[in-house]
Amino acid sequence: RRTAGLRRVGAGTGDLDRGVVLAMSDAPQADRMVAWPEGEDAQRRLLARAVSVLRSSGVVAFPTDTVYGIGVLGSDARAIQRLYAIKDRPPEKAIALLVSDAGQLGEVTDYEDPDLRALAQRFWPGALTVVIPWRRESPAALAQPFDTVGVRVPDHPVALQLIAEAGEPLATTSANLSGHPSALTAKQVSAPFGVRVGLS
């Protein structure tokens, strides 16, 4: 029978800066990095803008509980190819999905196992990534030519809100060029991706 793999990554780095920033590909370079606002109305407007970017095959950089990530809609094959180009990521390396809760697992896999559910309940949200077989007919599976996919629920309120508002899993990878250190601050995101996040 098919089995799921498990790995724990980057748990509790403690170094992610507290200044939350979203970087979006729909703005001129000078306005691309947007600080997370204080008020709920302003936060909702910024999230709506970020979702609009995602639904236009755009790329959004955002903080997670481990490192900053750059993400696109998991079902958008064109946007996923942009992620590979932005990062100079080798095509044989899959891109993981971030989901808002364990309930979204059904959107990407038919795999069922009591141990998987128990681990998800215990460690999600958090840094546990599960590697599971795709549900081949899912839109996200059609966007990536691999047999399995890594999935996790990030423990960060902005990331969770963004995924929930997007209404589907986000294909997300760390906001760094392949082979370079992961970005723990907004400044580190801006340095390599100030121009690249706007690739079309």
Phi, psi and chi 1 to 4 in degrees:
 res  aa     phi    psi   chi1   chi2   chi3   chi4
   1 ARG       -  159.5   84.7 -174.5  178.7  131.9
   2 ARG   -72.3  143.1  -62.7 -172.7  -59.6  176.2
   3 THR  -122.8  157.7   58.7      -      -      -
   4 ALA  -104.8  143.8      -      -      -      -
   5 GLY  -101.3  157.4      -      -      -      -
   6 LEU  -132.3  141.2  -56.9  172.0      -      -
   7 ARG  -150.0  150.9   70.2  175.8 -174.5  -90.4
   8 ARG  -112.8  129.6 -166.6  167.7  178.9   95.0
   9 VAL  -128.7  137.9  -67.0      -      -      -
  10 GLY    50.7   31.7      -      -      -      -
  11 ALA   -65.8  127.7      -      -      -      -
  12 GLY    59.5   53.7      -      -      -      -
  13 THR   -59.8  -35.7   64.6      -      -      -
  14 GLY    72.6   -2.4      -      -      -      -
  15 ASP  -107.2   -3.5  -64.1  -37.2      -      -
  16 LEU   -66.8  127.0 -169.3   67.3      -      -
  17 ASP   -67.0  154.3   67.9  -14.5      -      -
  18 ARG   -80.7  -15.9  -65.1 -175.7  179.6 -177.5
  19 GLY   -76.7  103.2      -      -      -      -
  20 VAL   -81.3  131.0  175.5      -      -      -
  21 VAL  -135.9  137.9  171.9      -      -      -
  22 LEU  -107.1  138.4  -60.1 -174.4      -      -
  23 ALA  -117.3  125.2      -      -      -      -
  24 MET  -126.7  147.7  -69.6  173.8  -78.0      -
  25 SER   -87.8    8.6   59.1      -      -      -
  26 ASP   -99.2    6.6   70.2  -25.0      -      -
  27 ALA  -120.3  157.5      -      -      -      -
  28 PRO   -57.6  156.6  -21.1   31.6      -      -
  29 GLN   -55.7  -38.5 -175.3  174.0  -14.3      -
  30 ALA   -65.9  -24.6      -      -      -      -
  31 ASP  -109.1   12.7  -59.4  -37.1      -      -
  32 ARG   -75.3  -35.1 -160.1  163.1  -74.4  155.7
  33 MET   -89.5  119.5  -56.5  -66.2  -68.7      -
  34 VAL  -119.5  122.1 -176.9      -      -      -
  35 ALA   -71.9  143.1      -      -      -      -
  36 TRP   -67.9  122.4 -173.3 -112.0      -      -
  37 PRO   -77.0  168.7   27.8  -33.1      -      -
  38 GLU   -81.3  -48.8  -67.9  -70.0  -24.5      -
  39 GLY   -77.0  151.2      -      -      -      -
  40 GLU   -63.9  -39.3  -70.0 -174.5    7.1      -
  41 ASP   -62.4  -44.4  -72.1  -16.1      -      -
  42 ALA   -65.6  -36.8      -      -      -      -
  43 GLN   -64.3  -42.6  -68.8  171.4    2.8      -
  44 ARG   -63.3  -39.3  -78.9 -166.6  -68.7  -92.4
  45 ARG   -64.8  -41.6  -73.0 -166.0  -63.2  -89.3
  46 LEU   -66.5  -41.1 -177.5   54.9      -      -
  47 LEU   -63.0  -39.7  -80.0  172.2      -      -
  48 ALA   -63.1  -38.9      -      -      -      -
  49 ARG   -65.3  -42.6  178.1 -176.9  159.8 -163.9
  50 ALA   -62.3  -41.7      -      -      -      -
  51 VAL   -65.2  -38.4  170.3      -      -      -
  52 SER   -60.0  -41.2  177.3      -      -      -
  53 VAL   -61.1  -47.1  169.6      -      -      -
  54 LEU   -60.6  -41.5  -68.3  168.9      -      -
  55 ARG   -74.2   -8.6  -69.5  176.4  179.4  167.0
  56 SER  -103.8   24.6  -60.7      -      -      -
  57 SER    64.8   24.8  -64.6      -      -      -
  58 GLY   -87.6  173.7      -      -      -      -
  59 VAL  -116.6  136.2  179.0      -      -      -
  60 VAL  -124.7  129.5  174.5      -      -      -
  61 ALA   -95.7  138.8      -      -      -      -
  62 PHE  -156.5  158.6   56.4   93.5      -      -
  63 PRO   -80.7  147.6   30.1  -34.3      -      -
  64 THR  -122.6 -172.9   75.2      -      -      -
  65 ASP   -76.0  -12.3   50.2  -34.9      -      -
  66 THR  -109.7  -65.1   52.7      -      -      -
  67 VAL  -139.0  173.2  -62.0      -      -      -
  68 TYR   -70.2  144.2  -91.1   85.4      -      -
  69 GLY  -123.8  162.4      -      -      -      -
  70 ILE  -120.1  133.3   51.2  172.8      -      -
  71 GLY  -137.9  160.0      -      -      -      -
  72 VAL  -141.1  169.8  -59.8      -      -      -
  73 LEU   -61.6  133.3  -66.6 -177.9      -      -
  74 GLY   -65.2  -19.5      -      -      -      -
  75 SER   -95.1    0.5   61.3      -      -      -
  76 ASP   -99.5   96.7 -169.2  -28.0      -      -
  77 ALA   -61.9  -38.9      -      -      -      -
  78 ARG   -63.0  -43.9  174.2  173.9  170.8 -118.9
  79 ALA   -67.2  -36.5      -      -      -      -
  80 ILE   -63.1  -38.1  -71.4  171.2      -      -
  81 GLN   -63.6  -33.0  -69.7  -51.8  -52.2      -
  82 ARG   -62.9  -40.3  -67.5 -177.5   69.6 -172.8
  83 LEU   -59.0  -45.1  -80.4 -172.5      -      -
  84 TYR   -59.5  -42.8  -81.3   98.4      -      -
  85 ALA   -67.3  -42.6      -      -      -      -
  86 ILE   -61.7  -40.6  -72.4  169.2      -      -
  87 LYS   -88.8   -9.5  -81.5 -175.6   62.0   91.3
  88 ASP    56.9   42.1  -69.2  -26.8      -      -
  89 ARG   -85.0  131.9 -173.6  177.4 -179.4   86.1
  90 PRO   -58.4  136.8  -22.7   33.4      -      -
  91 PRO   -65.8  -18.3   22.3  -32.9      -      -
  92 GLU   -80.5   -5.1   65.2  -86.7   11.2      -
  93 LYS   -96.4  120.7  -70.6 -171.7  175.0 -178.1
  94 ALA   -70.6  162.1      -      -      -      -
  95 ILE  -112.7  127.9  -67.6  177.7      -      -
  96 ALA   -73.7  165.8      -      -      -      -
  97 LEU  -111.9  139.1  -63.6  179.3      -      -
  98 LEU  -102.7  132.2  -64.4 -174.7      -      -
  99 VAL  -119.4  160.2  -64.2      -      -      -
 100 SER   -82.9  -24.3   58.1      -      -      -
 101 ASP  -165.6  173.1   55.5   49.1      -      -
 102 ALA   -63.7  -22.6      -      -      -      -
 103 GLY   -61.5  -25.2      -      -      -      -
 104 GLN   -78.1   -8.4  -82.6 -166.1  -42.4      -
 105 LEU   -56.8  -36.0  -79.7  174.2      -      -
 106 GLY   -63.0  -17.1      -      -      -      -
 107 GLU   -76.6  -18.6  -62.9 -178.3   29.1      -
 108 VAL  -123.4  -11.4  -64.2      -      -      -
 109 THR  -149.4  152.0 -171.2      -      -      -
 110 ASP   -98.7   -2.3  -68.1  -37.5      -      -
 111 TYR   -64.9  129.4 -178.7   80.1      -      -
 112 GLU  -128.0  130.0  -74.4  -71.2  -15.1      -
 113 ASP  -157.3  127.8 -172.3  -55.2      -      -
 114 PRO   -56.9  -34.9  -23.5   33.3      -      -
 115 ASP   -65.6  -38.7  -69.8  -22.2      -      -
 116 LEU   -62.1  -46.6  171.8   61.3      -      -
 117 ARG   -63.8  -38.7  -65.6  -69.9  174.0  177.6
 118 ALA   -65.6  -42.5      -      -      -      -
 119 LEU   -65.1  -41.4  -74.8  165.2      -      -
 120 ALA   -62.2  -42.2      -      -      -      -
 121 GLN   -64.3  -36.0 -175.6  173.0   10.6      -
 122 ARG   -79.6  -40.5  179.3  176.9  177.6 -175.8
 123 PHE  -107.9   -7.4  -67.5  108.3      -      -
 124 TRP  -105.7  141.1  -77.9   -3.9      -      -
 125 PRO   -69.6  149.4   24.8  -32.3      -      -
 126 GLY   163.0 -169.5      -      -      -      -
 127 ALA   -88.6    8.6      -      -      -      -
 128 LEU   -78.3  123.9  177.9   72.4      -      -
 129 THR  -105.7  128.9  -64.9      -      -      -
 130 VAL  -104.5  137.2  -63.3      -      -      -
 131 VAL  -106.3  114.3 -179.2      -      -      -
 132 ILE  -130.3  158.4   50.8  179.5      -      -
 133 PRO   -69.7  142.6  -14.7   27.9      -      -
 134 TRP   -65.5  150.0  -79.9  111.9      -      -
 135 ARG   -85.7  106.5 -179.7  165.3   61.1   85.2
 136 ARG   -59.8  -28.1  -69.0  -46.8  -48.5  171.8
 137 GLU   -84.8   -1.8   66.1  -87.4   20.7      -
 138 SER   -70.6  143.6   72.2      -      -      -
 139 PRO   -55.8  -37.3  -25.5   34.6      -      -
 140 ALA   -65.9  -36.3      -      -      -      -
 141 ALA   -65.9  -36.8      -      -      -      -
 142 LEU   -66.6  -20.4  -62.8  175.1      -      -
 143 ALA   -86.1  -12.9      -      -      -      -
 144 GLN  -135.1  125.5  -67.0 -159.3   62.0      -
 145 PRO   -87.0   58.3   34.2  -35.9      -      -
 146 PHE  -129.2  159.3  -57.9   98.7      -      -
 147 ASP   -80.9  -26.0  -67.3  -29.7      -      -
 148 THR  -131.9  166.3   58.8      -      -      -
 149 VAL  -144.7  143.8   61.9      -      -      -
 150 GLY   -86.4  135.9      -      -      -      -
 151 VAL  -135.2  140.1 -177.9      -      -      -
 152 ARG  -152.9  166.1   81.5  176.7 -176.5   97.5
 153 VAL  -110.0  113.1  178.4      -      -      -
 154 PRO   -72.8  147.8   28.6  -35.1      -      -
 155 ASP   -98.9   63.3 -168.8    8.9      -      -
 156 HIS  -145.1  127.4 -165.7  -69.7      -      -
 157 PRO   -61.8  -36.8   19.9  -31.5      -      -
 158 VAL   -68.7  -44.5  172.9      -      -      -
 159 ALA   -60.8  -43.6      -      -      -      -
 160 LEU   -65.5  -40.2  -69.7  172.5      -      -
 161 GLN   -65.0  -40.8  -72.3  179.0   71.4      -
 162 LEU   -63.7  -45.0 -178.4   60.2      -      -
 163 ILE   -63.0  -43.8  -59.8  163.1      -      -
 164 ALA   -63.0  -43.5      -      -      -      -
 165 GLU   -68.1  -33.8  -69.6  -64.5  -39.1      -
 166 ALA   -67.7  -27.9      -      -      -      -
 167 GLY    80.5   11.6      -      -      -      -
 168 GLU  -162.6  165.0   66.3  172.3  -86.6      -
 169 PRO   -60.3  149.2  -24.0   34.6      -      -
 170 LEU  -105.2  126.4  -63.2 -174.9      -      -
 171 ALA   -72.3  117.3      -      -      -      -
 172 THR  -136.3  138.9  -54.0      -      -      -
 173 THR  -136.1  162.1 -179.2      -      -      -
 174 SER   -63.8  146.2   55.3      -      -      -
 175 ALA   -84.4   66.7      -      -      -      -
 176 ASN  -149.6  155.8   58.2  -73.6      -      -
 177 LEU   -67.5  146.5  -59.7  178.6      -      -
 178 SER   -55.2  131.2  -72.2      -      -      -
 179 GLY    87.7   -4.4      -      -      -      -
 180 HIS  -104.8  162.2  -70.0 -117.7      -      -
 181 PRO   -61.7  149.7  -22.5   33.0      -      -
 182 SER   -68.2  152.5  -62.2      -      -      -
 183 ALA   -86.6  123.0      -      -      -      -
 184 LEU  -106.4   -9.9  -61.8  176.6      -      -
 185 THR  -131.9  159.5   68.6      -      -      -
 186 ALA   -61.0  -36.4      -      -      -      -
 187 LYS   -62.0  -39.6 -176.0  177.1 -179.6 -179.5
 188 GLN   -68.3  -28.7  -69.7  170.3  -11.9      -
 189 VAL   -69.8  -44.7  176.2      -      -      -
 190 SER   -63.4  -36.6 -179.9      -      -      -
 191 ALA   -58.9  -55.7      -      -      -      -
 192 PRO   -81.8  -22.9   28.6  -33.0      -      -
 193 PHE  -112.4    6.8  -65.8  113.1      -      -
 194 GLY   -52.0  -38.7      -      -      -      -
 195 VAL  -101.6  -41.5  173.9      -      -      -
 196 ARG   -63.5  -32.7  -73.7  173.0  177.0 -109.8
 197 VAL   -64.0  -16.9   80.4      -      -      -
 198 GLY   -97.4   12.5      -      -      -      -
 199 LEU   -62.0  144.8  -72.8  175.9      -      -
 200 SER  -125.1      -   58.7      -      -      -
